[in-house]
Amino acid sequence: MRFFRKKELILNSKLRGKRGTVLQPLAVGIVSAILVTLILIMGLLDIRRSKANLVGFLEDQALSTISVLQRLTEENLKSIISAADKKSSRLMSPSREEAAYSKRWVIEAVTDLGKKIDDQWRKGKVNDDYLKKFAAENNLWYLAVLDRYGEVVHQSGPLQTNLLEPRELRIDGRYLTTLEILEKIRAKHGIGFVVLRRKDNSGMVIINLDKEGLIYWSLKVAVERGMEKIGEGHGITYVQIINDQKKLLSSVGNPSHALKETDFNYKDILAGKIKIASREVDYGEQKILDLAAPLFLDKTVVGIVRMGLDRGSMDKIIAENKKNIFVFMVFIVIIALLSMWLLYYDQNRHLSGIIEMERRLEKAERLSSLGQLAAGVAHEIRNPLNAISIATQRLKKDFVPAESSKEENFNNLSSVIKDEIKRLNGIIEEFLSFSKSRRLELRDFSITEILQKIVSLIREEAQDRGVIIETKWRESPAVIPVDINKIQQAFLNLIKNAMESIPAQGKVSITVDKEGKNYIIVRISDTGCGMAVDEIERIFSPEYTTKEKGVGLGIPLASEIIRGHGGEIRVISRKGEGTTFEVVLPRERLNDRPLKEKG
């Protein structure tokens, strides 16, 4: 037997070598999948590169606009500072007329603040807290509203009289008024102020700007004038200028939201480490590229320029690239599927002959090995069976119990032994003709009755093994067309296989149930050692066995008998958790037909 098994392995190896030389559709599918993946990766990289180039172009456009804004802001700021500082005015290039005009810009901006304060004062909304908050937001040194007598009504904080000597706070024995104190502080420390008097002389608003405040307002006004000269256009939707204290200096257009530190790396931009930063923002239906860049004045970063550019054209280009890549990938997939189908169709025609030849050769090898094995098995088994048969006949004839109660049991057991010996002889004959076609003799019979007979037969053996046999007839009597002897042999082989798989104590469960309307299912479950996946694939092969004794033909014989009845066997098993054989048999009568080899 080993000789033929080795020969079969050599033959299968040759056939596998021939089959491997034919290109499989799966290989085409894998190659196509790899090709599509590469195209997708290249397309994504191309889209990313195109997007980076477009964003870079918009960033360069923004930097060009910002450089113009910086130049105009520097010119305006020099004019304002030269007008405010007489000493520095000699060093600045703007003319006196231009400087005076620039100083008026700052005065006008501060005057507008005073008008807002006066308007809120008339509405009764001004108090000390309001003025304190307003002064902090606008970099004002001191802010106050006075009555007609010059007395403070509300102020942003106590006036810092400690900037003057105590003797300077009096003149001719009286304390100076608020305006007089502010004038002396201006003369001594250069902290200027603007006074706005009401036309009816019912009060006034005083706004003080120290050096820091003057720089802030000079920069604010200079930036606003520079942005007025640039104007909007060229895809610019908004521009914001924010100083290094995160205060808004100027704004054109309506940004989607206020700039946050989380939007850009705020510290690195102010430190001049980042030339320009950008991000994509969806502003309603409008698609915007939000940019931020440092604002330089005299090579010093004094704030951040935030600019919004319309990226509609950029998105259209990217969308067009994505569409082209998608169409190209679909085209490749269609070609791959068509190639796979053509290969599959062509290979099926050529491989069908090879597969049929392989099946016939495998069958011939198996029949040859089984024929040799059958001769030895028949010779070894028939002689003991004949001896047992003769002994049984003599027992039944000469050793009948005298008691009538025992006589019936004795006769029943003798009949069972005789029938089983006869069936074993039939099995040997079937084994010898295992690969030959033979016709089933079908008649309606109860599956539960057949199984109950088998259980009665092997119950004693099961008890000796410590195995409990449990039966559940959920569908009874479950009458179907069967060949009684052959189906009994099939179930006996499966049940004994289940018992033998239990190394110690365990349980075998036999269940009969319905499978849909047209089938009966018999489940034979054990609590044995179970099987691995590779073992399940080989148990129906006549050459495979895990038994130390025996030839391992029980399950292959059972499988062929079940298939001859138009049924099937399903195996569910897991290593160490037991095995379940599910035998599905049709309810309807099939035409008498021979058992055929699987495959």
C-alpha positions as CSV (number, residue, x, y, z in Angstrom):
1,M,0.0,0.0,0.0
2,R,2.9,2.3,0.8
3,F,4.2,1.7,-2.7
4,F,1.0,3.0,-4.4
5,R,0.7,6.0,-2.1
6,K,4.2,7.1,-3.0
7,K,3.5,6.6,-6.6
8,E,0.3,8.7,-6.3
9,L,2.2,11.5,-4.7
10,I,4.7,11.5,-7.6
11,L,1.8,11.7,-10.0
12,N,0.1,14.5,-8.2
13,S,3.3,16.4,-8.0
14,K,3.7,16.2,-11.8
15,L,0.1,17.3,-12.4
16,R,0.6,20.3,-10.0
17,G,3.7,21.2,-12.0
18,K,1.7,21.2,-15.2
19,R,-1.1,23.2,-13.7
20,G,1.3,25.8,-12.3
21,T,2.7,26.6,-15.7
22,V,-0.7,28.0,-16.7
23,L,-1.3,31.6,-15.8
24,Q,-4.1,31.8,-13.2
25,P,-6.8,34.6,-13.3
26,L,-6.0,35.2,-9.6
27,A,-2.4,36.2,-10.6
28,V,-3.8,38.6,-13.2
29,G,-6.1,40.1,-10.5
30,I,-3.2,40.5,-8.1
31,V,-1.1,42.2,-10.8
32,S,-4.0,44.4,-11.7
33,A,-4.6,45.3,-8.1
34,I,-0.9,46.2,-7.7
35,L,-1.1,48.3,-10.9
36,V,-4.2,50.1,-9.7
37,T,-2.6,50.7,-6.3
38,L,0.5,52.2,-7.9
39,I,-1.6,54.4,-10.2
40,L,-3.6,55.5,-7.2
41,I,-0.5,56.3,-5.2
42,M,1.1,58.2,-8.1
43,G,-2.1,60.0,-8.7
44,L,-2.4,61.1,-5.1
45,L,1.2,62.2,-5.1
46,D,0.6,64.1,-8.3
47,I,-2.5,65.8,-6.8
48,R,-0.5,66.6,-3.7
49,R,2.3,68.1,-5.8
50,S,-0.1,70.1,-7.9
51,K,-1.9,71.3,-4.8
52,A,1.5,72.3,-3.2
53,N,2.5,74.2,-6.4
54,L,-0.9,76.1,-6.5
55,V,-0.7,76.9,-2.8
56,G,2.9,78.1,-3.3
57,F,1.8,80.3,-6.1
58,L,-1.0,81.9,-4.0
59,E,1.5,82.3,-1.1
60,D,3.9,84.1,-3.4
61,Q,1.1,86.4,-4.6
62,A,0.2,87.1,-0.9
63,L,3.8,87.8,0.0
64,S,4.1,90.2,-2.9
65,T,1.0,92.1,-1.7
66,I,2.3,92.1,1.9
67,S,5.6,93.5,0.8
68,V,3.8,96.4,-0.9
69,L,1.8,96.9,2.3
70,Q,4.9,96.9,4.4
71,R,6.6,99.6,2.2
72,L,3.5,101.8,2.3
73,T,3.2,101.3,6.1
74,E,6.8,102.2,6.6
75,E,6.5,105.4,4.6
76,N,3.3,106.4,6.5
77,L,4.8,105.6,9.8
78,K,7.9,107.7,9.2
79,S,5.7,110.6,8.2
80,I,3.6,110.3,11.4
81,I,6.7,109.9,13.7
82,S,8.5,112.8,12.1
83,A,5.4,115.0,12.7
84,A,5.2,113.9,16.4
85,D,8.9,114.1,17.1
86,K,10.6,117.4,16.2
87,K,14.1,116.0,16.9
88,S,13.6,113.0,14.6
89,S,11.9,115.1,11.9
90,R,15.3,116.4,10.8
91,L,16.4,112.8,10.0
92,M,13.2,111.8,8.2
93,S,12.7,112.3,4.5
94,P,9.0,113.4,4.3
95,S,8.3,117.1,3.8
96,R,6.8,119.3,6.6
97,E,3.5,119.4,4.7
98,E,3.4,115.6,4.4
99,A,4.4,115.2,8.1
100,A,1.7,117.5,9.3
101,Y,-0.8,115.7,7.2
102,S,0.3,112.3,8.7
103,K,0.1,113.7,12.3
104,R,-3.5,114.8,11.5
105,W,-4.3,111.1,10.7
106,V,-3.5,110.1,14.3
107,I,-5.3,113.0,15.8
108,E,-8.4,112.2,13.7
109,A,-8.3,108.6,14.7
110,V,-8.0,109.5,18.4
111,T,-10.7,112.2,18.0
112,D,-13.1,109.5,16.6
113,L,-12.5,107.5,19.9
114,G,-13.4,110.6,21.9
115,K,-16.6,111.0,19.9
116,K,-17.5,107.4,20.7
117,I,-16.9,107.9,24.4
118,D,-19.0,111.1,24.4
119,D,-21.9,109.3,22.6
120,Q,-21.9,106.5,25.2
121,W,-21.7,109.1,28.0
122,R,-24.8,110.9,26.7
123,K,-26.6,107.5,26.7
124,G,-25.6,106.9,30.3
125,K,-23.4,103.9,29.6
126,V,-20.1,105.3,30.8
127,N,-18.6,104.4,34.1
128,D,-15.2,103.8,35.6
129,D,-15.1,100.1,34.5
130,Y,-16.2,100.9,31.0
131,L,-13.5,103.5,30.6
132,K,-10.9,101.2,32.1
133,K,-11.7,98.4,29.7
134,F,-11.9,100.9,26.7
135,A,-8.5,102.3,27.6
136,A,-6.9,98.9,27.8
137,E,-8.3,97.8,24.5
138,N,-7.0,100.9,22.7
139,N,-3.6,101.4,24.4
140,L,-4.6,104.7,26.1
141,W,-2.6,105.9,29.0
142,Y,-5.4,107.7,30.7
143,L,-9.1,108.3,29.8
144,A,-11.6,110.4,31.6
145,V,-14.8,112.4,31.2
146,L,-15.0,115.8,33.0
147,D,-17.9,118.1,33.9
148,R,-18.1,121.7,32.9
149,Y,-16.0,122.7,35.9
150,G,-13.2,120.4,35.0
151,E,-14.0,117.9,37.7
152,V,-13.6,114.2,37.0
153,V,-16.9,112.4,36.6
154,H,-15.5,109.0,35.4
155,Q,-12.0,107.9,34.7
156,S,-10.1,104.8,33.6
157,G,-8.0,104.9,36.7
158,P,-6.5,107.3,39.2
159,L,-4.4,110.0,37.6
160,Q,-0.7,109.4,38.3
161,T,0.1,112.6,40.1
162,N,3.2,111.0,41.5
163,L,4.9,111.9,38.2
164,L,5.0,115.5,39.6
165,E,6.6,116.9,42.7
166,P,4.1,117.7,45.5
167,R,4.9,121.4,45.1
168,E,4.1,121.2,41.4
169,L,0.5,120.3,42.3
170,R,-0.2,123.7,43.8
171,I,-0.1,127.2,42.4
172,D,-0.9,130.3,44.4
173,G,-2.0,128.1,47.3
174,R,-4.6,126.1,45.4
175,Y,-4.6,122.6,43.9
176,L,-4.3,122.4,40.1
177,T,-7.2,121.2,38.0
178,T,-7.1,117.9,36.1
179,L,-6.3,119.7,32.8
180,E,-3.5,121.7,34.5
181,I,-2.0,118.5,35.9
182,L,-2.2,116.8,32.5
183,E,-0.5,119.8,30.9
184,K,2.4,119.7,33.4
185,I,2.8,115.9,32.9
186,R,2.9,116.4,29.1
187,A,5.5,119.1,29.5
188,K,7.6,117.1,31.9
189,H,7.2,113.5,30.5
190,G,6.0,114.0,27.0
191,I,2.7,112.2,27.6
192,G,0.4,114.1,25.2
193,F,-3.4,114.3,25.5
194,V,-6.4,115.3,23.4
195,V,-9.3,117.2,24.8
196,L,-12.8,117.1,23.2
197,R,-15.2,119.8,24.5
198,R,-18.9,119.7,24.0
199,K,-20.3,122.5,22.0
200,D,-22.6,123.5,24.9
201,N,-19.6,123.4,27.2
202,S,-21.4,120.8,29.5
203,G,-18.4,118.5,29.7
204,M,-15.3,117.2,28.0
205,V,-13.5,113.9,27.1
206,I,-9.7,113.6,27.8
207,I,-7.5,111.0,26.1
208,N,-3.9,110.6,27.0
209,L,-1.3,108.7,24.8
210,D,2.1,107.8,26.2
211,K,5.0,106.8,23.9
212,E,3.8,103.2,23.6
213,G,0.2,104.3,22.8
214,L,1.5,106.8,20.2
215,I,3.5,104.0,18.5
216,Y,0.4,101.8,18.5
217,W,-1.8,104.4,17.0
218,S,0.8,105.6,14.6
219,L,1.3,102.0,13.3
220,K,-2.5,101.4,13.2
221,V,-3.1,104.6,11.2
222,A,-0.1,103.9,8.9
223,V,-1.4,100.3,8.2
224,E,-4.9,101.5,7.5
225,R,-3.6,104.1,5.0
226,G,-1.4,101.5,3.4
227,M,-4.3,99.1,3.0
228,E,-6.5,101.9,1.5
229,K,-3.9,102.4,-1.2
230,I,-3.7,98.7,-2.0
231,G,-7.4,98.1,-1.9
232,E,-9.2,94.8,-2.5
233,G,-8.9,92.6,-5.6
234,H,-6.7,90.0,-7.2
235,G,-8.8,87.3,-5.4
236,I,-8.2,88.9,-2.0
237,T,-11.4,88.5,0.2
238,Y,-10.1,90.0,3.4
239,V,-6.9,91.4,5.0
240,Q,-6.3,91.8,8.7
241,I,-3.3,93.4,10.5
242,I,-2.7,92.3,14.1
243,N,0.1,93.7,16.3
244,D,2.4,91.7,18.5
245,Q,-0.1,92.3,21.4
246,K,-2.8,90.5,19.4
247,K,-4.8,93.7,18.9
248,L,-6.4,94.4,15.6
249,L,-4.8,97.3,13.8
250,S,-6.8,97.3,10.6
251,S,-9.2,95.1,8.7
252,V,-10.6,95.0,5.1
253,G,-13.3,92.5,4.2
254,N,-15.0,90.0,6.5
255,P,-12.8,87.0,7.6
256,S,-14.6,83.7,8.5
257,H,-13.6,84.1,12.2
258,A,-11.1,85.8,14.4
259,L,-7.5,84.6,14.3
260,K,-6.6,82.1,17.0
261,E,-3.3,80.8,18.2
262,T,-4.4,77.3,17.3
263,D,-5.0,78.3,13.7
264,F,-1.3,79.1,13.0
265,N,2.0,78.9,14.9
266,Y,1.5,82.4,16.3
267,K,4.8,82.5,18.3
268,D,7.0,81.4,15.4
269,I,5.3,83.9,13.0
270,L,6.0,86.8,15.4
271,A,9.5,85.5,15.9
272,G,10.1,85.7,12.1
273,K,10.8,81.9,11.9
274,I,7.9,81.3,9.5
275,K,7.9,83.2,6.2
276,I,4.2,82.4,5.5
277,A,1.7,79.9,6.7
278,S,-1.6,78.8,5.1
279,R,-4.6,76.6,5.6
280,E,-7.8,75.8,3.7
281,V,-11.0,77.3,5.1
282,D,-14.6,76.9,3.9
283,Y,-16.3,80.2,4.3
284,G,-19.9,79.4,3.5
285,E,-20.1,78.6,-0.2
286,Q,-16.8,80.3,-0.7
287,K,-13.5,78.3,-0.6
288,I,-10.7,80.4,0.9
289,L,-7.0,79.9,1.5
290,D,-6.3,81.6,4.8
291,L,-2.7,82.9,5.1
292,A,-0.6,84.5,7.9
293,A,2.8,86.2,7.5
294,P,4.9,88.4,9.7
295,L,4.7,92.2,9.2
296,F,8.2,93.7,9.2
297,L,9.0,97.4,9.8
298,D,12.7,98.3,9.7
299,K,13.5,94.5,9.7
300,T,11.6,94.1,13.0
301,V,8.4,92.0,13.3
302,V,5.7,94.3,14.6
303,G,2.6,92.1,13.9
304,I,0.9,89.6,11.7
305,V,-0.7,90.1,8.3
306,R,-3.7,87.7,7.8
307,M,-5.0,87.4,4.3
308,G,-7.8,85.4,2.7
309,L,-7.4,84.4,-1.0
310,D,-10.2,82.8,-3.1
311,R,-9.0,79.3,-4.0
312,G,-11.9,78.4,-6.3
313,S,-9.7,78.1,-9.4
314,M,-7.2,76.0,-7.4
315,D,-9.9,73.6,-6.3
316,K,-11.2,73.3,-9.8
317,I,-7.8,72.3,-11.1
318,I,-7.4,69.7,-8.3
319,A,-10.9,68.3,-8.9
320,E,-10.1,67.9,-12.6
321,N,-6.9,66.0,-11.7
322,K,-8.8,63.7,-9.4
323,K,-11.5,63.1,-12.0
324,N,-8.8,62.1,-14.6
325,I,-7.1,59.7,-12.2
326,F,-10.4,58.1,-11.3
327,V,-11.4,57.6,-14.9
328,F,-7.9,56.1,-15.7
329,M,-8.2,53.7,-12.7
330,V,-11.7,52.6,-13.8
331,F,-10.4,52.0,-17.3
332,I,-7.5,49.8,-15.8
333,V,-9.9,47.9,-13.6
334,I,-12.2,47.2,-16.6
335,I,-9.3,45.9,-18.6
336,A,-8.1,43.7,-15.7
337,L,-11.6,42.2,-15.2
338,L,-11.9,41.5,-18.9
339,S,-8.4,39.9,-19.0
340,M,-9.3,37.7,-15.9
341,W,-12.6,36.6,-17.6
342,L,-10.9,35.7,-20.9
343,L,-8.1,33.8,-19.0
344,Y,-10.7,32.0,-16.9
345,Y,-12.8,31.0,-19.9
346,D,-9.7,29.9,-21.9
347,Q,-8.2,27.9,-19.0
348,N,-11.4,26.2,-18.1
349,R,-11.5,24.7,-21.6
350,H,-7.9,23.5,-21.4
351,L,-7.8,22.4,-17.8
352,S,-11.0,20.4,-17.9
353,G,-9.2,17.6,-19.8
354,I,-6.2,17.7,-17.4
355,I,-8.5,17.6,-14.4
356,E,-10.5,14.6,-15.8
357,M,-7.3,12.8,-16.5
358,E,-6.0,13.5,-13.0
359,R,-9.2,12.2,-11.5
360,R,-9.1,9.0,-13.5
361,L,-5.4,8.4,-12.6
362,E,-6.1,9.0,-8.9
363,K,-9.1,6.6,-9.0
364,A,-7.0,4.0,-10.8
365,E,-4.3,4.3,-8.2
366,R,-6.7,4.2,-5.3
367,L,-8.6,1.2,-6.7
368,S,-5.3,-0.6,-7.2
369,S,-4.1,0.0,-3.7
370,L,-7.5,-0.9,-2.2
371,G,-7.6,-4.1,-4.3
372,Q,-4.4,-5.3,-2.8
373,L,-5.4,-4.3,0.7
374,A,-8.8,-5.9,0.3
375,A,-7.4,-9.3,-0.6
376,G,-5.4,-9.4,2.6
377,V,-8.2,-8.0,4.8
378,A,-10.7,-10.5,3.4
379,H,-8.4,-13.4,4.0
380,E,-7.7,-12.4,7.6
381,I,-11.3,-11.6,8.5
382,R,-13.4,-14.3,6.8
383,N,-11.8,-17.2,8.7
384,P,-12.5,-15.7,12.2
385,L,-16.0,-14.8,11.1
386,N,-16.7,-18.4,9.9
387,A,-15.5,-19.7,13.3
388,I,-17.7,-17.2,15.1
389,S,-20.7,-18.1,12.9
390,I,-20.3,-21.8,13.6
391,A,-19.9,-21.2,17.3
392,T,-23.0,-19.1,17.4
393,Q,-25.0,-21.8,15.6
394,R,-23.9,-24.4,18.1
395,L,-24.7,-22.1,21.1
396,K,-28.1,-21.5,19.7
397,K,-28.6,-25.3,19.2
398,D,-27.0,-26.9,22.3
399,F,-26.8,-24.2,25.0
400,V,-30.3,-22.7,25.2
401,P,-31.1,-21.6,28.8
402,A,-33.7,-23.7,30.7
403,E,-35.5,-20.7,32.0
404,S,-38.1,-19.3,29.6
405,S,-37.3,-15.7,30.6
406,K,-33.7,-16.0,29.6
407,E,-34.4,-18.1,26.5
408,E,-36.0,-15.1,24.7
409,N,-33.0,-12.9,25.5
410,F,-30.6,-15.6,24.5
411,N,-32.4,-16.1,21.1
412,N,-32.4,-12.3,20.5
413,L,-28.7,-12.0,21.2
414,S,-27.9,-15.0,19.0
415,S,-30.0,-13.5,16.2
416,V,-28.2,-10.2,16.5
417,I,-24.8,-11.9,16.4
418,K,-25.8,-14.0,13.4
419,D,-27.1,-10.9,11.6
420,E,-24.0,-8.9,12.3
421,I,-21.8,-11.7,11.1
422,K,-23.8,-11.8,7.9
423,R,-23.5,-8.0,7.6
424,L,-19.8,-8.2,8.1
425,N,-19.5,-10.6,5.3
426,G,-21.5,-8.1,3.2
427,I,-19.1,-5.3,4.2
428,I,-16.2,-7.4,3.1
429,E,-17.8,-8.0,-0.2
430,E,-18.5,-4.2,-0.5
431,F,-15.0,-3.4,0.5
432,L,-13.7,-5.6,-2.3
433,S,-15.9,-3.8,-4.8
434,F,-15.4,-0.3,-3.2
435,S,-14.5,1.4,-6.4
436,K,-17.1,-0.4,-8.6
437,S,-20.6,1.0,-9.3
438,R,-23.4,-0.7,-7.5
439,R,-27.1,0.0,-7.3
440,L,-28.9,1.0,-4.1
441,E,-32.1,-0.7,-3.2
442,L,-34.2,2.1,-1.7
443,R,-37.4,1.7,0.3
444,D,-39.1,3.9,2.9
445,F,-37.8,3.3,6.4
446,S,-37.5,5.2,9.7
447,I,-34.1,6.8,10.3
448,T,-34.8,6.9,14.1
449,E,-35.5,3.1,14.1
450,I,-32.2,2.4,12.3
451,L,-30.3,4.7,14.7
452,Q,-32.0,3.2,17.8
453,K,-31.0,-0.3,16.6
454,I,-27.4,0.9,16.3
455,V,-27.4,2.5,19.7
456,S,-28.8,-0.8,21.3
457,L,-26.0,-2.7,19.6
458,I,-23.1,-0.6,20.8
459,R,-24.4,0.6,24.1
460,E,-22.6,-2.1,26.0
461,E,-19.3,-1.3,24.2
462,A,-19.9,2.4,25.0
463,Q,-20.4,1.7,28.7
464,D,-17.1,-0.2,28.8
465,R,-15.4,2.8,27.3
466,G,-17.1,5.2,29.8
467,V,-19.0,6.9,27.0
468,I,-22.6,8.1,27.4
469,I,-24.8,7.9,24.3
470,E,-27.5,10.5,24.2
471,T,-30.3,10.5,21.6
472,K,-32.7,13.3,20.7
473,W,-35.4,12.5,18.1
474,R,-36.8,15.9,17.2
475,E,-38.1,14.6,14.0
476,S,-39.6,11.1,14.4
477,P,-40.0,8.5,12.8
478,A,-38.3,10.5,10.0
479,V,-39.3,8.0,7.2
480,I,-37.2,8.5,4.1
481,P,-36.1,6.3,1.1
482,V,-32.9,4.5,2.1
483,D,-31.0,1.3,1.5
484,I,-31.3,0.0,5.1
485,N,-28.2,-2.1,5.3
486,K,-25.9,0.5,3.7
487,I,-27.3,3.4,5.6
488,Q,-27.0,1.4,8.8
489,Q,-23.4,0.7,8.0
490,A,-22.7,4.4,7.3
491,F,-24.2,5.5,10.6
492,L,-22.5,2.7,12.6
493,N,-19.1,3.8,11.1
494,L,-19.7,7.5,12.1
495,I,-20.9,6.6,15.6
496,K,-18.1,4.2,16.3
497,N,-15.6,6.8,15.0
498,A,-17.1,9.3,17.4
499,M,-16.7,6.8,20.3
500,E,-13.1,6.0,19.4
501,S,-12.2,9.7,19.3
502,I,-12.9,10.1,23.0
503,P,-9.8,9.1,24.9
504,A,-11.4,8.7,28.4
505,Q,-15.0,9.4,29.6
506,G,-17.2,11.5,27.4
507,K,-20.5,11.7,25.5
508,V,-21.8,11.0,22.0
509,S,-25.0,12.9,21.1
510,I,-27.2,11.7,18.2
511,T,-29.9,14.1,17.0
512,V,-32.5,13.7,14.2
513,D,-34.1,17.0,13.0
514,K,-35.5,18.4,9.8
515,E,-33.4,20.5,7.4
516,G,-35.9,22.7,5.5
517,K,-38.9,21.0,3.9
518,N,-37.1,18.4,1.8
519,Y,-34.3,17.1,4.0
520,I,-33.6,15.2,7.2
521,I,-30.4,16.0,9.2
522,V,-28.7,13.6,11.6
523,R,-26.1,15.2,13.9
524,I,-23.5,12.9,15.6
525,S,-21.5,15.0,18.1
526,D,-18.7,13.8,20.4
527,T,-16.6,15.4,23.2
528,G,-13.4,13.8,21.8
529,C,-10.1,15.3,20.8
530,G,-11.4,17.1,17.7
531,M,-9.5,17.7,14.4
532,A,-7.4,20.4,12.9
533,V,-8.3,22.0,9.5
534,D,-5.8,19.9,7.6
535,E,-7.1,16.7,9.1
536,I,-10.7,17.6,8.2
537,E,-9.7,17.9,4.6
538,R,-8.2,14.4,4.6
539,I,-10.6,12.2,6.6
540,F,-12.6,11.3,3.5
541,S,-9.5,9.9,1.7
542,P,-9.3,6.0,1.9
543,E,-5.5,6.3,2.4
544,Y,-5.7,8.5,5.5
545,T,-6.1,7.2,9.0
546,T,-5.1,8.2,12.5
547,K,-5.8,4.7,14.0
548,E,-3.0,2.5,15.1
549,K,-5.1,-0.6,14.2
550,G,-7.5,-0.8,11.2
551,V,-7.4,0.7,7.8
552,G,-9.5,3.8,8.3
553,L,-12.1,3.1,5.7
554,G,-15.1,3.8,7.9
555,I,-15.6,7.5,7.1
556,P,-14.9,7.2,3.4
557,L,-17.4,4.3,3.1
558,A,-19.9,6.3,5.0
559,S,-19.3,9.3,2.8
560,E,-19.9,7.3,-0.4
561,I,-23.0,5.7,1.0
562,I,-24.5,9.0,2.0
563,R,-23.6,10.5,-1.4
564,G,-25.2,7.5,-3.1
565,H,-28.5,8.4,-1.3
566,G,-28.3,12.0,-2.7
567,G,-27.1,13.4,0.6
568,E,-24.0,15.0,2.0
569,I,-21.8,15.0,5.1
570,R,-20.6,18.2,6.8
571,V,-17.9,18.2,9.4
572,I,-17.6,20.8,12.2
573,S,-14.5,20.3,14.4
574,R,-12.0,22.1,16.5
575,K,-8.9,20.7,18.0
576,G,-9.5,19.7,21.7
577,E,-13.3,20.6,21.5
578,G,-14.9,17.6,19.8
579,T,-16.4,16.9,16.4
580,T,-19.8,17.0,14.8
581,F,-20.8,15.1,11.7
582,E,-24.0,16.4,10.0
583,V,-25.6,13.9,7.6
584,V,-28.2,15.5,5.3
585,L,-30.6,13.1,3.5
586,P,-33.4,13.9,1.1
587,R,-37.0,13.0,2.0
588,E,-38.1,12.3,-1.6
589,R,-37.5,9.0,-3.3
590,L,-34.6,9.1,-5.8
591,N,-34.3,6.8,-8.8
592,D,-32.2,3.8,-8.1
593,R,-28.8,4.7,-9.0
594,P,-25.3,3.4,-8.4
595,L,-22.8,4.7,-5.9
596,K,-20.1,6.7,-7.6
597,E,-16.7,7.9,-6.7
598,K,-16.4,11.4,-5.4
599,G,-14.8,13.9,-7.8
